[in-house]
């Protein structure tokens, strides 16, 4: 299999978690599962370098669990992925590519256990290759590097049983994609396969009632709305920052900023800003230890990693404090980058691998 193909496999992040997708240059579209994007009109797609792009849901087929995404960014630099025209056979090698559990790109190898397994009213390719949460929406390749299926799911608590949607169900959608209204969400009718834009309540071809209610935006928690206001005030798109439920990770200038809720008690903002220098670090340690205890932002060490952190007990988010705390969250990102640059220039501290390479 061609090793460069991983460049066209992306991670999807949204407020519920993450999944996978892949880019088809011929159609300028990303392909994923419906269940990966369900409840969202816009999501972030992230490449293997952790760079994120905004993508909107262009079309979905809930019954087949297929969705197509469109981004306004230029992805012409990516390699061409080809769809297999021959269906796989039992015993054939197969590779599952994606981002399981949201970790960096992973590929697993196995064989086709059953080329057309009938599961929940749909035909699926069954494989013994490792499939885990987060793989959904990614690609299954054959040994020639051709996509044979969209990774769909696995049985809970079952080993060596993963499933994929054969590309023969995807190809008809792609062949009609130039006819889609790119400014609307489109739905494929589960009865007659017609493509209908969201301003229709019933399929004009067969009269089937359309489940566009599935695409009502999921309601964020009050805390998530509160944090995303602070993130937006940093000049960062909250959609691109989302990494799960009440969890965000993004870069402000060079520094990586992480915001999350810990044990339903603390809201934590933290940034891995620098590494300890290899030698002559006594002046730096003196500086770190002399930082005032009453400072709103705290410096700390874990191994050779220097962190800047800001912790808020959720009970402190009261009417008279929420505005000032929200401003502190916004200012934290600016302070993290400022401190990182100061430690680099003053003490020779390298930037960590989490820093944005510029």
Secondary structure, DSSP 4 states (H G I P E B T S, - for coil): --GGGGGGEEEEEETTEEEEEEEETTTTEEEE-HHHHTT-SEEEEE-TT--EEEEEEEEEETTTTEEEEE-SS--TTSPPPEE-SS---TT-EEEEEE-GGGPSPEEEEEEEEEEEEEETTEEEEEE-S---TT-TT-EEE-TTSEEEEEEEEE-TT-SS-EEEEETHHHHHHHHTGGGS-TTS-EEE-TTT--EEETT-SB-TTT-PBP-GGGGSPPPPPHHHHHHHHHHHHTT--HHHHEEETTEEEEEETTEEEEEEEETTTEEEEEEEEEE--SS--HHHHHHHHTS-TT-SSEEEEETTEEEEEEEEEGGG--TTTHHHHHHHHHHHHHHHHHHHHHHHHHH-PPPPTTSPP-
